[in-house]
Every structure is written in C-alpha cells, then in structure tokens.
Amino acid sequence: MRVRSSCERVVHFLSETWVGRLVVTAVLGVVLYYHLFDMFDTGEFRYHIDLDVYRSGGQAFVRGFGLYDRDYPVQGINLPFTYPPLAAILFSTLTWFSLTTDTLLMVFATAAMTWWCGAVLINHFTQPAGTSGADGKSVQPATSSSFRRAGWLSYMILPLVLLGEPFTHTLSFGQINVFLMALVLLDTAVKRTRWPRGIFIGLTAAIKLTPAVFGLFFLVKRDWKSAITCAVSGVSWTAIGWAILPHDSKDYWTVEIHNPDRIGGLAYAGNQSLRGMIVRFTNDNTLQSRWWVVLSVLTFGLIVTAMLRLINTASKLRSDLADPGAVNRLSATGPRYEGQSFTIALVAATSLVALLLSPVSWSHHWVWFLPFVIVTMNAAWNSRHIIPRWQNNVLWVVAVVGLMISTVTPFHWFFPNSDNQELQWSWIQKIAGSDYVLWGFLFLIAMALFPRAFTTEKS
C-alpha cells in the first residue's frame, strides 16, 4: 500500500500539477533535442535516412521518374523505394521543404502522434463507466474531462516512450510507423467516430500494405460493415495511385512486391519477426521455409484463438449485465465490465499478425509496444481481485518484461549484429536476440489463458 501511495503521489504531481508538468516538459525537450542533434558526440544535426528515401520517392514522382527503376543515393549508399505508389504521391509533400525542415516536422509530428495514441489508449481504461440516471437509463459521463486527464497522463509518460527502442529507431530513421498506428487506432480505438470504421485502415494498407491485417479485427468481431469498408477503402486508395501512376503501380504490384531483395537481410538482429528468428537458428533455406510455413500457421491460429477467447468472455460478461444479481456479484468482486476494455487487447493481438508473420519486422515496427504494455498493465492491475494470484503475477511479469525489453534492455542489440554475425550466435544469444518475437508469444498466451483479465474496466 505504501508503494502504491507513493506511485499515486508521483503520478498526481507529474500529470496534475503545473510544476510537475513543467518538469515533464523540460525532460521532453531534452529527449527531442537528443533525437534532433548528436548531443553525445559531434553535436551535429542528425541525418534521418529513411526520411530521405521518402523524399527521394516523392521527388521521383514530381519529376516523372520511375519509382522502382533505380535506387536512391542517401548518405553514401543506394537504397530502393519499397512503398506502394500512393505513398510516393503523399511523400511528394516533403519536397515542399528542405530536408532539415522535414526532419524537424517529422520529429515533432511523431512525438505529437505518439502522445495522441497514448491518450486514446489510456482513455479507454480511465474513462469512468456510465451510471444509471433517475429514469433508469444509462448516463454516460462527460468524455472531454476524461480525455483531458488521459492526455496529461500520456504527456507524463511521453519522454519515456520516446526513449523506448522502437520509438528511438523510428525517430532516428525518420520512419512513419507511429502515423500508421495512429490511423489504425482512429478506426479501432476511438469510441465514437463520425466516419465509417475501416476507412483509415484501408488508407494505411494502400500506403504500406502490412496494415491490411487489421481487417482481421473487424472479421473476428463479425463487424462485416467495417470489414467491407476497410476493403473498399484500400482498393479505392490503391486505384487512385494506379490512376495517377499506372506504370509504377503495375511494376509494384506485379514485380516489386515479390522481390525478396527489397526488404533487407533476414538474419539481421533488428528483424524481430518469426522468419528472422528462424533464419538466425538455421542456414538451411529449405528448413527455413518449412519451419516458417508451419510456425506461421500455428501462430495465426494462436492469434485467432486468443481473440476469440477474449470475445467469448466479453460476450458472457455482457449477457450477465442483464441479470441484476450477476451485476452485483461482478461489482463486489472487482471492476465492472462495460464492453470497451477488450477492444484494445484485440487490436494489439491483431498487430502481431503483421509483426510476427511478415518476413521482416524491423524493431522500429514494434511501436505497438505502447498498446501492448498499457493493455497488459491494465489487465494485471484491474484483475488482481478477480483471478487467482498466480495468474495475476504472470500478467505482471509479462507486462514488466515487455516494458523492460522495449526500453532499457533490448537484448537483440547486445550481441554482434553486422555482416551476418547473428548466424554465429550461441543458442542463448539466438533466444535472447529474438526477445520481441518471444514476448509477442507470451502476450498471446497470456491473453488466451486469462481472457477475463483483459475484459476489466477502471477499478
């Protein structure tokens, strides 16, 4: 209780007092400065290589060059443009400014989007549940004050999040991972929308293909309308890109998408995908392919099973709300179920389809650790009175390990990681060096085994 009280005082000071907020702002300023300048060495303005590739793709579109006919010279090396044509059209806006201005805009916009994602996620677990009014009807609390508090809580943790390994690499490369996550959350995590759900996921799929897996979120929930909207949106945005760049679109969708050289070395430590883990364990290409197919099928089955277990548990709790006696029992034993909290867990589980099953998932793609950790910590905290203690302890271990490996101990960078040295790692190094992959499985297993913990609201 003493530790809890101390933590609550610190959170209150940092998120709800102006002095605390100024402290957070000062720390955030240092973190952003670090992402803009090489403050521990030369002090020079940092170069963000992927952002330069985006600019190069945008410039090729503006100048009428073929997007996939050449590699682009960036920082002394040549790199291909690997995104669909629609992305190059959107990236053409980067040519309006200098690379320095683009870098400033990208760093600050990424920080802002990270804050927004955190606020939306936290709001799911801190917004008070509806109450019954005098007429017996449900009365929903004001959402503005709830989101405001969630916003300050997200602001409080923002410096730590931006120092996490996936976010540090996203910022250092100038990647768009956080923007894609924000678009997915617009369709899945925002409680009330003025747009058809699925429209933004379709857009992300037309920009970077892999977010198309989030259509599974709607399919598993049997939200057919949103699933159709998602598909129509993706096809429509792709058609727009095809209409503007027909030659490049044909080249991308018929040739480049099948080119294995466009995605980089599979064995590299930064490749935290199931395929990357397998490649680091064996040099045999035939074995690699066989194991990847088998384990991919099993992994997809685990993901769907975990999601269905969660949905079935939520459905049972929802039906219990019709029984006043059951409602009283639920209230007496722990947080009440209001039908919202499991949504984020479903979204997080869906993200693992892309992260685990794609041939390449660079560690900076794992910005989804933000919802992973928030979901798991919420499940551990709010389920402490409604599941056995050992299960609750397991959830805390999963949450803390996820927090640690995504911030201070990303083990995959602790070992030699250049010129395919990963193939010479010891078995212990190969296991520890696939930390994100293995943690993803821990998360799925915990969700499948303890679905009740992931269907709790604010305590």
C-alpha positions in Angstrom: 0.0 0.0 0.0 2.9 2.3 0.8 4.4 1.8 -2.7 1.0 2.3 -4.3 0.5 5.5 -2.4 3.9 6.8 -3.4 3.3 6.0 -7.0 0.0 7.7 -7.0 1.6 10.9 -5.5 4.3 10.9 -8.2 1.7 10.4 -10.9 -0.5 13.2 -9.4 2.5 15.6 -9.2 3.7 15.0 -12.8 0.3 14.9 -14.5 -1.9 17.2 -12.5 0.3 20.0 -11.1 1.8 22.8 -13.2 5.2 22.3 -11.6 5.2 18.6 -12.4 4.0 19.3 -16.0 6.9 21.8 -16.4 9.3 19.1 -15.2 7.9 16.7 -17.8 8.2 19.4 -20.5 11.8 20.1 -19.6 12.6 16.4 -19.8 10.7 16.1 -23.1 12.6 19.0 -24.5 15.9 17.2 -23.8 14.6 14.0 -25.4 13.5 15.8 -28.5 16.9 17.6 -28.7 18.6 14.2 -28.5 16.5 13.0 -31.4 17.5 16.1 -33.4 21.1 16.5 -32.5 24.0 14.1 -31.8 24.3 15.6 -28.3 26.8 12.9 -27.0 29.3 13.2 -29.9 29.6 15.8 -32.6 26.5 17.8 -31.7 25.6 17.9 -35.4 22.1 17.8 -36.7 21.1 14.2 -37.1 20.5 12.7 -40.6 17.3 10.6 -40.9 18.0 8.1 -43.7 14.5 6.7 -44.3 13.0 10.2 -44.4 15.5 11.0 -47.1 14.3 7.9 -49.0 10.7 9.1 -48.7 11.7 12.5 -50.1 13.6 10.8 -52.9 10.4 8.8 -53.8 8.4 12.0 -53.7 10.9 13.8 -55.9 10.9 10.9 -58.4 7.1 11.3 -58.6 7.2 15.0 -59.0 9.9 14.8 -61.7 8.1 12.0 -63.6 10.8 9.3 -63.0 10.0 5.7 -62.4 9.8 4.9 -58.7 11.3 1.4 -58.9 13.7 1.9 -61.9 16.6 3.0 -59.6 18.0 3.0 -56.1 18.3 6.4 -54.4 21.7 7.7 -53.1 21.3 8.5 -49.4 24.3 9.1 -47.0 26.8 7.3 -49.3 24.7 4.3 -50.1 21.9 3.4 -52.5 18.5 2.3 -51.2 15.3 1.4 -53.1 11.9 2.9 -52.6 9.9 0.0 -51.2 6.4 1.5 -50.7 3.4 1.4 -53.0 3.0 4.3 -55.5 0.3 6.1 -53.4 3.0 6.6 -50.7 5.3 8.3 -53.2 2.4 10.6 -54.1 1.8 11.5 -50.5 5.6 11.8 -49.8 5.8 14.4 -52.6 4.6 17.0 -50.0 8.1 16.5 -48.4 9.6 18.2 -51.4 7.9 21.4 -50.5 10.6 21.9 -47.8 14.3 21.4 -47.2 15.4 18.1 -45.6 16.2 20.0 -42.4 12.7 21.4 -42.2 11.2 17.9 -43.0 13.3 16.5 -40.2 12.0 19.0 -37.7 8.4 18.4 -38.8 8.8 14.6 -38.7 10.3 14.5 -35.2 7.7 16.9 -33.7 4.8 15.3 -35.6 5.9 11.8 -34.5 6.1 13.0 -30.9 2.6 14.5 -31.2 1.2 11.4 -32.7 2.8 9.2 -30.0 1.1 11.4 -27.4 -2.2 11.2 -29.1 -2.0 7.4 -29.4 -1.1 7.2 -25.7 -4.0 9.4 -24.7 -6.6 7.4 -26.7 -5.3 4.1 -25.2 -5.2 5.4 -21.6 -8.7 7.0 -22.0 -10.1 3.5 -22.7 -9.0 2.4 -19.2 -9.5 5.6 -17.2 -12.9 7.0 -18.5 -15.5 6.3 -15.8 -18.2 3.8 -16.6 -21.7 5.0 -17.3 -24.2 5.2 -14.4 -27.9 4.9 -14.1 -29.9 8.1 -14.0 -33.2 8.8 -12.3 -35.2 7.4 -15.2 -33.2 4.2 -15.0 -31.4 4.9 -18.3 -27.7 4.8 -18.7 -26.0 8.1 -18.3 -22.6 8.5 -19.9 -20.0 10.7 -18.2 -18.6 13.7 -20.0 -15.8 12.5 -22.2 -13.9 15.8 -22.5 -12.6 15.8 -18.9 -11.7 12.1 -19.1 -9.7 12.6 -22.3 -8.1 15.7 -20.8 -6.8 13.6 -17.9 -5.7 10.8 -20.2 -3.9 13.4 -22.3 -1.9 14.6 -19.3 -1.1 11.0 -18.3 0.1 10.3 -21.8 2.1 13.5 -21.7 3.7 12.3 -18.4 5.0 9.1 -20.0 5.9 10.6 -23.4 9.6 11.2 -22.7 10.0 7.6 -21.5 8.1 6.3 -24.6 10.2 8.3 -27.0 13.3 6.8 -25.4 12.0 3.3 -26.0 13.9 1.3 -28.6 11.1 1.1 -31.2 10.4 4.8 -30.9 14.1 5.8 -30.8 14.8 3.9 -34.0 11.6 5.2 -35.6 12.7 8.8 -34.9 16.4 8.2 -35.8 15.4 6.8 -39.2 12.5 9.2 -39.8 10.0 6.3 -40.1 6.2 6.6 -40.4 5.3 3.8 -38.0 3.6 5.9 -35.4 1.4 7.6 -38.1 0.3 4.3 -39.3 -0.5 3.2 -35.8 -2.5 6.4 -35.2 -4.6 5.8 -38.4 -5.4 2.2 -37.2 -6.4 3.5 -33.8 -8.7 6.1 -35.4 -10.7 3.2 -36.8 -10.5 0.8 -33.8 -9.8 2.6 -30.5 -11.7 5.8 -30.8 -15.0 5.1 -29.1 -17.3 7.3 -31.2 -16.5 8.2 -34.8 -18.0 10.5 -37.4 -16.5 8.3 -40.2 -17.1 4.7 -41.3 -14.8 2.5 -39.4 -12.3 0.8 -41.7 -11.7 3.8 -43.9 -8.3 4.7 -42.4 -7.1 1.1 -42.2 -7.7 0.9 -45.9 -5.6 4.0 -46.4 -2.7 2.6 -44.3 -2.8 -0.6 -46.4 -2.5 1.4 -49.6 0.5 3.2 -48.1 2.3 0.3 -46.6 0.4 -2.9 -47.3 1.0 -4.8 -44.0 -1.6 -2.8 -42.0 -4.2 -4.6 -44.2 -4.0 -7.3 -41.5 -6.2 -5.1 -39.2 -9.1 -6.1 -41.3 -9.0 -9.3 -39.2 -10.0 -7.1 -36.2 -13.4 -6.5 -37.9 -13.8 -10.0 -39.2 -13.2 -11.7 -35.8 -15.7 -9.2 -34.3 -18.2 -10.0 -37.1 -18.3 -6.3 -37.9 -19.0 -7.0 -41.6 -19.8 -3.4 -42.5 -16.4 -2.1 -41.2 -14.6 -5.1 -42.8 -16.2 -4.2 -46.2 -15.4 -0.5 -45.7 -11.8 -1.4 -45.0 -11.5 -3.5 -48.2 -13.3 -0.9 -50.3 -11.1 1.9 -48.9 -7.9 0.0 -49.6 -8.9 -0.8 -53.1 -10.1 2.8 -53.7 -6.9 4.4 -52.5 -4.8 1.9 -54.5 -6.9 2.6 -57.6 -6.2 6.4 -57.1 -2.5 5.6 -57.0 -2.9 3.4 -60.1 -4.7 6.1 -62.0 -2.0 8.6 -61.3 1.0 6.3 -61.7 -0.2 3.4 -63.8 3.3 2.2 -64.9 4.7 2.3 -61.4 1.6 0.6 -60.0 1.9 -2.2 -62.4 5.6 -2.6 -61.6 5.0 -2.6 -57.9 2.0 -5.0 -57.7 3.4 -7.5 -60.2 7.1 -7.4 -59.7 8.5 -5.4 -56.7 6.1 -6.9 -54.2 7.6 -10.3 -54.9 11.2 -9.1 -54.8 13.0 -10.6 -51.7 15.9 -8.2 -52.1 13.8 -5.1 -51.4 13.4 -5.8 -47.7 16.9 -6.4 -46.5 18.8 -9.1 -44.6 16.5 -11.6 -42.9 19.1 -12.7 -40.2 19.8 -9.1 -39.0 19.2 -8.7 -35.3 16.8 -5.8 -36.0 14.5 -8.2 -37.8 12.2 -9.2 -35.0 9.8 -11.4 -37.0 9.2 -15.2 -36.8 11.1 -15.6 -40.1 14.0 -13.6 -38.8 14.2 -15.8 -35.7 14.1 -19.0 -37.8 16.9 -17.7 -40.1 19.1 -17.0 -37.2 18.7 -20.6 -36.0 19.4 -22.4 -39.3 21.2 -21.6 -42.6 19.3 -24.3 -44.5 16.9 -22.5 -46.8 14.6 -25.5 -47.2 14.3 -25.9 -43.4 13.7 -22.1 -43.1 10.8 -22.2 -45.5 9.2 -25.3 -44.0 9.5 -24.1 -40.4 8.2 -20.6 -41.4 5.1 -22.1 -43.0 4.4 -24.4 -40.1 5.0 -21.9 -37.4 3.2 -19.2 -39.2 0.0 -21.3 -39.4 0.3 -22.2 -35.7 1.0 -18.6 -34.8 -2.0 -17.4 -36.8 -4.1 -20.0 -35.1 -2.9 -18.8 -31.7 -3.7 -15.2 -32.5 -7.3 -16.0 -33.7 -7.8 -18.3 -30.7 -6.7 -15.6 -28.2 -9.0 -13.1 -29.9 -12.0 -15.5 -29.9 -11.4 -16.4 -26.3 -11.5 -12.7 -25.4 -14.6 -12.1 -27.4 -16.4 -15.0 -25.9 -15.5 -14.0 -22.4 -16.7 -10.4 -23.1 -20.0 -11.8 -24.6 -20.6 -13.8 -21.4 -20.0 -10.8 -19.2 -22.2 -8.7 -21.4 -25.1 -11.2 -21.0 -24.5 -11.2 -17.2 -25.4 -7.5 -17.2 -29.0 -8.4 -17.9 -29.0 -10.3 -14.5 -29.1 -7.8 -11.6 -27.7 -10.5 -9.3 -24.8 -11.1 -11.6 -24.1 -7.4 -11.9 -23.9 -7.1 -8.1 -21.6 -10.1 -7.9 -19.3 -8.6 -10.6 -19.3 -5.3 -8.8 -18.5 -6.9 -5.5 -15.6 -9.0 -6.9 -13.8 -6.4 -9.0 -14.1 -3.9 -11.8 -17.3 -4.0 -13.8 -17.3 -4.9 -17.5 -18.7 -2.1 -19.7 -17.9 -3.6 -23.1 -14.9 -1.5 -24.1 -11.7 -2.6 -22.5 -11.1 -5.7 -24.5 -11.1 -3.7 -27.8 -7.5 -2.5 -27.3 -6.4 -6.1 -26.5 -8.0 -7.3 -29.8 -6.2 -4.5 -31.7 -2.9 -5.3 -30.1 -3.3 -9.0 -30.8 -4.1 -8.2 -34.5 -0.9 -6.2 -34.8 1.0 -9.4 -34.1 -0.2 -10.9 -37.4 1.9 -8.3 -39.2 4.8 -8.2 -36.6 5.3 -11.9 -36.3 4.2 -13.2 -39.7 5.8 -10.7 -42.0 9.2 -11.9 -43.4 10.7 -8.7 -42.0 9.6 -6.8 -38.9 12.3 -4.3 -38.0 12.4 -3.5 -34.3 11.1 0.0 -35.1 7.9 -1.5 -36.4 7.2 -2.6 -32.8 5.9 0.8 -31.8 2.9 -1.4 -30.9 4.7 -2.0 -27.6 2.8 1.1 -26.4 -0.6 -0.5 -26.5 0.9 -3.9 -25.5 2.3 -2.6 -22.3 -0.7 -0.4 -21.5 -3.1 -3.3 -22.1 -1.1 -5.8 -20.1 -0.6 -3.5 -17.1 -4.3 -2.6 -17.1 -5.2 -6.3 -17.2 -2.7 -7.1 -14.3 -3.9 -4.2 -12.1 -7.6 -4.4 -12.6 -7.8 -8.2 -12.4 -6.0 -8.5 -9.1 -9.2 -9.3 -7.2 -10.9 -11.4 -9.8 -8.4 -14.0 -11.0 -6.1 -16.3 -9.0 -3.0 -14.6 -7.6 -0.6 -16.7 -9.6 -2.3 -15.7 -12.8 -2.1 -12.0 -11.8 1.6 -12.5 -11.1 2.1 -13.9 -14.5 0.5 -10.9 -16.1 2.7 -8.6 -14.1 5.8 -10.5 -15.3 4.6 -10.2 -18.9 4.0 -6.5 -18.5 7.3 -5.7 -16.8 9.3 -7.8 -19.2 7.6 -6.0 -22.2 8.4 -2.7 -20.6 12.0 -3.6 -20.0 12.9 -5.1 -23.4 11.2 -2.2 -25.2 13.1 0.5 -23.2 16.3 -0.3 -21.3 17.1 -4.0 -22.3 16.5 -4.7 -26.0 18.7 -7.8 -25.9 18.8 -8.2 -29.7 21.3 -5.3 -29.8 23.5 -6.7 -27.0 25.3 -9.1 -29.4 27.4 -8.8 -32.6 25.0 -7.7 -35.3 26.8 -6.9 -38.5 27.9 -8.9 -41.6 25.6 -11.8 -40.6 27.4 -12.3 -37.3 23.9 -13.2 -36.0 24.3 -16.6 -37.7 27.3 -17.3 -35.3 25.4 -16.5 -32.2 25.2 -19.1 -29.4 21.8 -20.7 -28.7 21.3 -18.5 -25.7 22.1 -15.4 -27.8 19.7 -16.6 -30.5 16.9 -16.9 -28.0 17.6 -13.6 -26.2 18.2 -12.0 -29.6 14.6 -12.8 -30.6 13.2 -11.0 -27.5 10.4 -9.1 -29.2 9.2 -12.3 -31.0 9.2 -14.4 -27.9 7.4 -11.6 -25.9 4.7 -11.4 -28.6 4.0 -15.1 -27.9 4.0 -14.5 -24.2 1.3 -11.8 -24.7 -0.8 -14.0 -26.9 -0.6 -17.0 -24.5 -1.5 -14.8 -21.5 -4.5 -13.4 -23.4 -5.6 -16.9 -24.4 -5.2 -18.3 -20.9 -6.5 -15.4 -18.9 -9.2 -13.7 -21.1 -11.1 -12.4 -18.0 -8.2 -10.2 -17.0 -8.4 -8.4 -20.4 -12.1 -7.5 -20.0 -11.9 -5.3 -17.0 -12.6 -1.6 -16.8 -11.2 1.0 -14.4 -11.0 -0.2 -10.9 
